[in-house]
C-alpha cells in the first residue's frame, strides 16, 4: 500500500543530489532499508516502530518534517516483520491482553470458582477428622517445614541507558511489563535506572550506552536492530530477531 512517503523522500534526496550511501553514513540507517523506504517496500523493514523511526530520521536529514511524515506513514501492512506474533494467544508482548471471545467477567468467575474448589479440597484433605499430623522434627528439636525454612532473598539487577543517537527502545522486566514501551528517544537522553529480577531489551540501532549494576556494557555500533536478555547476575545474552521484544 503506497502512502507517498517513500516518493516524497526519494524526490527530496534527488533534488539535493545526495547519494543513498551519503544518507547511510550520516543517519546510520542501512542503504537497503533506505531504498526499501523510497520504494515503499515495507515488508523489507524489521517492523512498524523501526519504519517510523527510520522515516523520521531520514526526513529530518533531508530538511523535511520528519515527525509529520512518520505520522503520515501510519501503520505498516500486515506483511511487515516486527517480531513473533501468535494471534491466538490472549497475552501479547509486554503483557498486554488482546480481546478474546470470553468476557473479562466470565474469565474472572471461572478462575474464582477454581480457586474455591482448590481451597475446599485442601481443607478436606488436611482436616482428617479434626486431627492434624505432627510436623517432622529434625535432630535438635526444630520442626521442618515452611516455618523453619530459610527464604532466600531474590536478587535484582539494575540497568540504565543513555542514547548516543536517536534510537527506538523497548524494555521489559522479568514479568513482561514494559518499562520503556517502544519509544523513539532522541540523542543524549538518560533513562533509568530500572530494577528487576531480569530484563529483555531491544534497540533500533547501536546508538545507545547501557550500564548493568552500575558497570558499562559494550553495545556495538550498528544501524540494525539489536536485543539482549539480562539475567539476575547481570549477564547479557544477545537475542535473535525472533526473540527480541517488540512492545507491540
Kinemage of the C-alpha trace (Angstrom):
@kinemage 1
@onewidth
@group {chain A} dominant
@subgroup {mainchain}
@vectorlist {calphas} color= white
{ca unk a 1} P 0.000 0.000 0.000
{ca unk a 2} L 1.746 3.158 -1.195
{ca unk a 3} L 1.264 6.152 1.044
{ca unk a 4} L 3.507 8.620 -0.797
{ca unk a 5} L 6.111 8.906 1.968
{ca unk a 6} L 8.744 6.996 0.012
{ca unk a 7} L 8.169 9.054 -3.135
{ca unk a 8} L 8.462 12.288 -1.122
{ca unk a 9} L 11.780 11.234 0.418
{ca unk a 10} L 13.165 9.964 -2.883
{ca unk a 11} L 12.271 13.187 -4.702
{ca unk a 12} L 13.794 15.350 -1.946
{ca unk a 13} L 17.032 13.352 -1.983
{ca unk a 14} L 17.365 13.522 -5.758
{ca unk a 15} L 16.685 17.270 -5.813
{ca unk a 16} L 19.603 17.714 -3.424
{ca unk a 17} L 21.730 15.288 -5.473
{ca unk a 18} L 22.510 13.188 -2.406
{ca unk a 19} L 23.510 9.527 -2.768
{ca unk a 20} L 21.992 6.813 -0.598
{ca unk a 21} L 25.484 5.962 0.639
{ca unk a 22} L 25.803 9.542 1.953
{ca unk a 23} L 22.472 9.209 3.766
{ca unk a 24} L 23.585 5.890 5.259
{ca unk a 25} L 26.815 7.397 6.554
{ca unk a 26} L 25.028 10.372 8.123
{ca unk a 27} L 21.999 8.576 9.622
{ca unk a 28} L 23.496 5.096 10.304
{ca unk a 29} L 20.478 3.565 8.516
{ca unk a 30} L 21.475 0.833 6.072
{ca unk a 31} L 21.122 1.602 2.367
{ca unk a 32} L 18.855 -1.391 1.803
{ca unk a 33} L 16.394 -0.003 4.356
{ca unk a 34} L 16.597 3.481 2.811
{ca unk a 35} L 15.958 2.013 -0.627
{ca unk a 36} L 13.040 -0.012 0.738
{ca unk a 37} L 11.516 3.153 2.238
{ca unk a 38} L 11.819 5.042 -1.054
{ca unk a 39} L 10.240 2.109 -2.921
{ca unk a 40} L 7.659 1.699 -0.141
{ca unk a 41} L 8.586 -1.975 0.266
{ca unk a 42} L 7.578 -2.031 3.937
{ca unk a 43} L 7.962 -5.799 4.340
{ca unk a 44} L 11.752 -5.365 3.988
{ca unk a 45} L 11.889 -3.299 7.205
{ca unk a 46} L 12.191 -5.023 10.599
{ca unk a 47} L 8.920 -3.662 11.996
{ca unk a 48} L 6.430 -0.796 12.186
{ca unk a 49} L 8.200 1.033 15.019
{ca unk a 50} L 11.552 0.811 13.208
{ca unk a 51} L 9.943 2.047 9.977
{ca unk a 52} L 8.543 5.188 11.642
{ca unk a 53} L 11.872 5.875 13.352
{ca unk a 54} L 13.807 5.443 10.076
{ca unk a 55} L 11.354 7.680 8.173
{ca unk a 56} L 11.649 10.419 10.776
{ca unk a 57} L 15.457 10.283 10.851
{ca unk a 58} L 15.723 10.178 7.033
{ca unk a 59} L 13.277 13.071 6.560
{ca unk a 60} L 14.976 15.250 9.201
{ca unk a 61} L 18.309 14.680 7.450
{ca unk a 62} L 16.777 15.944 4.191
{ca unk a 63} L 15.370 19.009 5.928
{ca unk a 64} L 11.768 17.770 5.824
{ca unk a 65} L 9.246 17.466 8.654
{ca unk a 66} L 10.218 14.023 9.939
{ca unk a 67} L 7.509 13.827 12.604
{ca unk a 68} L 4.763 14.648 10.089
{ca unk a 69} L 5.977 12.136 7.505
{ca unk a 70} L 6.311 9.410 10.138
{ca unk a 71} L 2.745 10.123 11.243
{ca unk a 72} L 1.533 10.227 7.619
{ca unk a 73} L 3.050 6.826 7.031
{ca unk a 74} L 0.651 5.262 9.561
{ca unk a 75} L 0.605 1.526 10.022
{ca unk a 76} L 2.854 -0.917 8.176
{ca unk a 77} L 0.982 -3.575 6.141
{ca unk a 78} L 0.479 -6.895 7.897
{ca unk a 79} L 3.307 -8.494 5.909
{ca unk a 80} L 5.962 -6.348 7.624
{ca unk a 81} L 8.224 -8.139 10.059
{ca unk a 82} L 8.018 -6.920 13.627
{ca unk a 83} L 8.936 -9.934 15.723
{ca unk a 84} L 6.999 -13.096 16.554
{ca unk a 85} L 3.235 -12.783 16.823
{ca unk a 86} L 0.941 -15.597 17.903
{ca unk a 87} L -2.516 -14.112 17.397
{ca unk a 88} L -4.482 -16.814 19.265
{ca unk a 89} L -2.507 -16.066 22.441
{ca unk a 90} L -4.589 -13.626 24.535
{ca unk a 91} L -1.483 -12.178 26.127
{ca unk a 92} L 0.568 -10.064 23.739
{ca unk a 93} L 4.187 -8.814 24.018
{ca unk a 94} L 4.757 -6.628 27.041
{ca unk a 95} L 1.960 -8.366 28.995
{ca unk a 96} L -0.885 -6.685 27.090
{ca unk a 97} L -4.137 -8.637 26.849
{ca unk a 98} L -5.793 -8.944 23.474
{ca unk a 99} L -9.534 -9.215 23.166
{ca unk a 100} L -10.892 -12.732 23.084
{ca unk a 101} L -14.282 -14.354 22.813
{ca unk a 102} L -14.649 -14.616 26.625
{ca unk a 103} L -15.607 -11.534 28.588
{ca unk a 104} L -13.369 -10.436 31.451
{ca unk a 105} L -16.168 -11.061 33.974
{ca unk a 106} L -16.693 -14.644 32.796
{ca unk a 107} L -12.967 -15.404 32.957
{ca unk a 108} L -12.795 -13.964 36.489
{ca unk a 109} L -15.768 -16.073 37.603
{ca unk a 110} L -14.184 -19.266 36.228
{ca unk a 111} L -10.885 -18.548 37.982
{ca unk a 112} L -12.595 -17.779 41.296
{ca unk a 113} L -14.653 -20.979 41.098
{ca unk a 114} L -11.488 -22.987 40.522
{ca unk a 115} L -9.748 -21.382 43.489
{ca unk a 116} L -12.716 -22.099 45.779
{ca unk a 117} L -12.620 -25.758 44.713
{ca unk a 118} L -8.913 -25.987 45.487
{ca unk a 119} L -9.382 -24.426 48.945
{ca unk a 120} L -12.231 -26.835 49.806
{ca unk a 121} L -10.228 -29.839 48.640
{ca unk a 122} L -7.207 -28.803 50.680
{ca unk a 123} L -9.397 -28.238 53.747
{ca unk a 124} L -10.957 -31.698 53.481
{ca unk a 125} L -7.621 -33.397 52.955
{ca unk a 126} L -5.974 -31.559 55.832
{ca unk a 127} L -8.870 -31.835 58.296
{ca unk a 128} L -8.614 -35.611 58.818
{ca unk a 129} L -11.483 -35.692 61.340
{ca unk a 130} L -10.190 -32.798 63.408
{ca unk a 131} L -6.704 -34.224 63.986
{ca unk a 132} L -3.530 -32.970 62.395
{ca unk a 133} L -0.315 -34.732 61.510
{ca unk a 134} L 2.602 -33.618 63.733
{ca unk a 135} L 5.373 -31.849 61.923
{ca unk a 136} L 8.523 -33.836 61.448
{ca unk a 137} L 11.363 -32.671 63.623
{ca unk a 138} L 14.992 -32.581 62.739
{ca unk a 139} L 17.622 -33.640 65.277
{ca unk a 140} L 17.817 -30.873 67.832
{ca unk a 141} L 14.056 -30.431 68.169
{ca unk a 142} L 13.403 -27.878 65.333
{ca unk a 143} L 10.320 -28.543 63.230
{ca unk a 144} L 10.871 -28.952 59.480
{ca unk a 145} L 8.549 -27.105 57.166
{ca unk a 146} L 7.828 -23.577 55.891
{ca unk a 147} L 8.261 -22.014 59.343
{ca unk a 148} L 11.759 -23.436 59.635
{ca unk a 149} L 12.844 -22.988 56.033
{ca unk a 150} L 15.240 -20.221 55.110
{ca unk a 151} L 13.829 -17.919 52.485
{ca unk a 152} L 16.434 -16.835 50.045
{ca unk a 153} L 16.072 -13.210 49.085
{ca unk a 154} L 15.581 -12.939 45.337
{ca unk a 155} L 18.322 -10.971 43.633
{ca unk a 156} L 17.593 -7.975 41.430
{ca unk a 157} L 19.686 -6.343 38.735
{ca unk a 158} L 19.613 -2.699 37.631
{ca unk a 159} L 20.087 -1.178 34.180
{ca unk a 160} L 20.417 2.396 32.957
{ca unk a 161} L 20.561 3.811 29.423
{ca unk a 162} L 21.985 6.862 27.684
{ca unk a 163} L 21.313 7.465 23.988
{ca unk a 164} L 24.173 8.446 21.697
{ca unk a 165} L 21.877 8.776 18.657
{ca unk a 166} L 18.138 8.743 18.030
{ca unk a 167} L 17.074 5.187 18.828
{ca unk a 168} L 13.909 3.110 19.276
{ca unk a 169} L 13.853 1.406 22.715
{ca unk a 170} L 11.768 -1.414 24.214
{ca unk a 171} L 12.485 -2.699 27.767
{ca unk a 172} L 10.538 -5.448 29.573
{ca unk a 173} L 11.057 -6.527 33.196
{ca unk a 174} L 11.043 -10.141 34.445
{ca unk a 175} L 7.229 -10.195 34.458
{ca unk a 176} L 6.942 -8.905 30.894
{ca unk a 177} L 5.876 -5.400 31.952
{ca unk a 178} L 7.020 -2.663 29.565
{ca unk a 179} L 9.309 -0.161 31.317
{ca unk a 180} L 10.074 1.703 28.067
{ca unk a 181} L 7.196 0.959 25.743
{ca unk a 182} L 8.659 1.060 22.232
{ca unk a 183} L 9.607 4.759 22.237
{ca unk a 184} L 11.901 6.667 19.875
{ca unk a 185} L 14.340 8.516 22.144
{ca unk a 186} L 16.405 11.485 20.922
{ca unk a 187} L 20.162 11.803 21.319
{ca unk a 188} L 21.535 12.500 24.806
{ca unk a 189} L 18.617 11.150 26.845
{ca unk a 190} L 19.191 9.201 30.077
{ca unk a 191} L 16.586 6.685 31.311
{ca unk a 192} L 16.584 4.503 34.396
{ca unk a 193} L 17.955 3.024 36.424
{ca unk a 194} L 15.365 0.229 36.412
{ca unk a 195} L 15.404 -2.658 38.892
{ca unk a 196} L 14.074 -6.169 38.224
{ca unk a 197} L 14.960 -9.840 38.541
{ca unk a 198} L 15.814 -9.855 34.821
{ca unk a 199} L 15.233 -7.842 31.642
{ca unk a 200} L 14.760 -8.249 27.903
{ca unk a 201} L 15.658 -5.212 25.788
{ca unk a 202} L 15.574 -4.245 22.120
{ca unk a 203} L 17.108 -1.226 20.397
{ca unk a 204} L 16.520 0.100 16.887
{ca unk a 205} L 20.279 0.505 16.394
{ca unk a 206} L 23.502 0.647 18.363
{ca unk a 207} L 23.184 4.332 19.238
{ca unk a 208} L 22.945 3.660 22.953
{ca unk a 209} L 25.124 3.066 26.041
{ca unk a 210} L 23.853 0.695 28.745
{ca unk a 211} L 25.076 0.119 32.283
{ca unk a 212} L 24.253 -3.035 34.269
{ca unk a 213} L 24.560 -2.790 38.062
{ca unk a 214} L 26.488 0.429 37.521
{ca unk a 215} L 29.009 -1.143 35.115
{ca unk a 216} L 29.252 -0.106 31.449
{ca unk a 217} L 28.474 -2.719 28.814
{ca unk a 218} L 29.600 -2.864 25.215
{ca unk a 219} L 26.752 -2.307 22.746
{ca unk a 220} L 28.174 -2.487 19.198
{ca unk a 221} L 27.598 0.478 16.886
{ca unk a 222} L 25.175 -0.802 14.267
{ca unk a 223} L 22.362 0.611 12.164
{ca unk a 224} L 20.401 -2.621 12.557
{ca unk a 225} L 18.060 -3.602 15.412
{ca unk a 226} L 19.693 -5.442 18.315
{ca unk a 227} L 18.403 -7.043 21.528
{ca unk a 228} L 19.618 -8.679 24.751
{ca unk a 229} L 18.422 -10.668 27.736
{ca unk a 230} L 19.898 -9.711 31.126
{ca unk a 231} L 19.693 -12.236 33.977
{ca unk a 232} L 19.744 -11.620 37.739
{ca unk a 233} L 23.542 -11.883 37.754
{ca unk a 234} L 23.849 -9.079 35.197
{ca unk a 235} L 24.934 -11.449 32.410
{ca unk a 236} L 23.992 -10.353 28.863
{ca unk a 237} L 22.972 -12.689 26.059
{ca unk a 238} L 22.282 -11.321 22.579
{ca unk a 239} L 18.849 -12.252 21.229
{ca unk a 240} L 17.934 -13.463 17.759
{ca unk a 241} L 15.439 -11.391 15.761
{ca unk a 242} L 12.573 -13.752 16.660
{ca unk a 243} L 13.392 -13.447 20.388
{ca unk a 244} L 13.628 -9.644 20.644
{ca unk a 245} L 10.714 -7.868 22.414
{ca unk a 246} L 8.584 -5.565 20.266
{ca unk a 247} L 6.433 -3.748 22.887
{ca unk a 248} L 3.501 -4.025 20.452
